[in-house]
Amino acid sequence: MDLYELMMKRRSVRAFKEQEIPESVIEQLIDVANYAPSGGNIQPISIILVRSVSGRRRLAEIVGDQPWVKNAPLSMVFCLDFHRIKKWAELCQTDFRGERAVNHFLIGYADLMAAAQNVVILCESLSLGSVYIGSILDEIDAARDFFEMPDYVLPLMVLSIGYPKSIPQRIPKLKKEHIVHHEKYRKTGDEEICRAFDEKYGPMDESIEKYLEKAFVEALEADKQESPKYLERVKKRMKQLDIRNSAQFLFQVRYPTKMMVRMNQRILQSIRNAGFKIF
Ligand SMILES: Cc1cc2nc3c(=O)[nH]c(=O)nc-3n(C[C@H](O)[C@H](O)[C@H](O)COP(=O)(O)O)c2cc1C
């Protein structure tokens, strides 16, 4: 299979076999993360490998009880790491203040994601499945505490990895003409915007399970792997709020707008707690 086909068929995997990943494969995953592009080649990242049962269990709790994090034989915690660089600069009689520089922060986060995506692609080519876990952002303090991270280290992304027990079907995406602009930004009309998302998610009046496969596959998967509760909760909430379309579902049920904005203070405080002074 060529690389295009491989990348087009990739899906986030959340059901893993209890099969160890060989050491040599893990080494390769680390190599491709390490050889990813890096702004100025400064390499401000560290990766914590979590394989122990106790580590997996605790990490799963930290990220909001996502069962696949506990079940995956390997999770890689991608950290923005200015600790090592600051120390190096100091030992070399100079000063690195990435913790105060928005530029270093944003480029560092881009580096981190480039490294993680290299791992995702290599996983796919080795018949491993992977899923990003971004919800570590909600519990940065707890993660820093558990992994005993010094100042200037921020855990910002997790990849849970393992051999797939099952792979979900193709997920809907916007048609590419909606995301591509030629030479200048083309402002889209209201009707076109609605059509783009209607085509992506399909109608809501089909069975709720079918709809959630497209709009909230995590809830269905969590119900399969743990005692079923999410689907019922989601259905109840949708009824309570009289949800009529996909945008209402996403921004009232799945990512309630007020809650997302309220989380700012918590995330910013965690970043400050790690010694960063950019916000
Ligand atoms: C930045 C980022 C954060 C994500 N966080 C989570 C997460 O916390 N839990 C989870 O199960 N999936 C998470 N995902 C996976 C997305 O749900 C998934 O990529 C999306 O539904 C599209 O499906 P696909 O990866 O199969 O194409 C995340 C993906 C990205 C890129």
The ligand as an SDF file (V2000), in Angstrom:
LIG
                    3D

 31 33  0  0  0  0  0  0  0  0999 V2000
   -5.6220   17.3180   18.9980 C   0  0  0  0  0  0  0  0  0  0  0  0
   -6.4670   16.0800   19.0990 C   0  0  0  0  0  0  0  0  0  0  0  0
   -7.0120   15.7090   20.3230 C   0  0  0  0  0  0  0  0  0  0  0  0
   -7.7740   14.5430   20.4350 C   0  0  0  0  0  0  0  0  0  0  0  0
   -8.2100   14.1240   21.6670 N   0  0  0  0  0  0  0  0  0  0  0  0
   -8.8810   12.9550   21.7760 C   0  0  0  0  0  0  0  0  0  0  0  0
   -9.2440   12.4520   23.0590 C   0  0  0  0  0  0  0  0  0  0  0  0
   -9.0020   13.0750   24.1110 O   0  0  0  0  0  0  0  0  0  0  0  0
   -9.8700   11.2520   23.1160 N   0  0  0  0  0  0  0  0  0  0  0  0
  -10.1480   10.5170   21.9940 C   0  0  0  0  0  0  0  0  0  0  0  0
  -10.7040    9.4200   22.1280 O   0  0  0  0  0  0  0  0  0  0  0  0
   -9.8320   10.9750   20.7620 N   0  0  0  0  0  0  0  0  0  0  0  0
   -9.1960   12.1640   20.6340 C   0  0  0  0  0  0  0  0  0  0  0  0
   -8.7970   12.6140   19.4000 N   0  0  0  0  0  0  0  0  0  0  0  0
   -9.1290   11.8380   18.1930 C   0  0  0  0  0  0  0  0  0  0  0  0
  -10.2620   12.5050   17.4000 C   0  0  0  0  0  0  0  0  0  0  0  0
  -11.4860   12.2560   18.0560 O   0  0  0  0  0  0  0  0  0  0  0  0
  -10.2680   11.9440   15.9880 C   0  0  0  0  0  0  0  0  0  0  0  0
   -9.0610   12.2710   15.3650 O   0  0  0  0  0  0  0  0  0  0  0  0
  -11.4310   12.4960   15.1720 C   0  0  0  0  0  0  0  0  0  0  0  0
  -12.6640   12.0320   15.6600 O   0  0  0  0  0  0  0  0  0  0  0  0
  -11.3150   12.1110   13.7030 C   0  0  0  0  0  0  0  0  0  0  0  0
  -11.2990   10.7040   13.6040 O   0  0  0  0  0  0  0  0  0  0  0  0
  -10.0950    9.9460   12.8760 P   0  0  0  0  0  0  0  0  0  0  0  0
   -8.8170   10.2400   13.6440 O   0  0  0  0  0  0  0  0  0  0  0  0
  -10.4580    8.5020   12.9380 O   0  0  0  0  0  0  0  0  0  0  0  0
  -10.0110   10.4910   11.4880 O   0  0  0  0  0  0  0  0  0  0  0  0
   -8.0490   13.7700   19.2700 C   0  0  0  0  0  0  0  0  0  0  0  0
   -7.5050   14.1530   18.0390 C   0  0  0  0  0  0  0  0  0  0  0  0
   -6.7190   15.2820   17.9550 C   0  0  0  0  0  0  0  0  0  0  0  0
   -6.1210   15.6470   16.6180 C   0  0  0  0  0  0  0  0  0  0  0  0
  1  2  1  0
  2  3  1  0
  2 30  2  0
  3  4  2  0
  4  5  1  0
  4 28  1  0
  5  6  2  0
  6  7  1  0
  6 13  1  0
  7  8  2  0
  7  9  1  0
  9 10  1  0
 10 11  2  0
 10 12  1  0
 12 13  2  0
 13 14  1  0
 14 15  1  0
 14 28  1  0
 15 16  1  0
 16 17  1  0
 16 18  1  0
 18 19  1  0
 18 20  1  0
 20 21  1  0
 20 22  1  0
 22 23  1  0
 23 24  1  0
 24 25  2  0
 24 26  1  0
 24 27  1  0
 28 29  2  0
 29 30  1  0
 30 31  1  0
M  END
$$$$
